Amino acid sequence: MELLGYVNYWIFIFLMMSGFYVVIAGGNLVRKIVGLNLFQTSVFILYISMGKISGGTAPILMPDANAPIYSNPLPHVLILTAIVVGVATTALGLALVVRIKEAYGTVEEEEIRRLDDES
């Protein structure tokens, strides 16, 4: 069962395609933001999966001659930063959706375009 060893990558593919579908198929702006968050989460899983080495330990140097294999902490640190940025951009996107709802009375993309064309 070699495919089970790649579960993280299958989850990555499923989340990425689900998020992409939600973004391109829906007209609701809130759903588009949720789709972008799914897409973003899939990228987080991909980077974290690539950063983990099987049998790797924390990169703490030991005076031992038999140096163990170390896992690279950089992808994990970058993902922590990306999560913070993602939360901030999601909050900004939702604030813009609230403002659009106040201005147009709807969050449906086609309805907003129709109202723009009429004015």
Secondary structure, 3 states (H helix, E strand, C coil): CHHHHHHHHHHHHHHHHHHHHHHHHCCEHHHHHHHHHHHHHHHHHHHHHHHCCCCCECCCCCCCCCCCCECCCHHHHHHHHHHHHHHHHHHHHHHHHHHHHHHHCCCEHHHHHHHHHHC
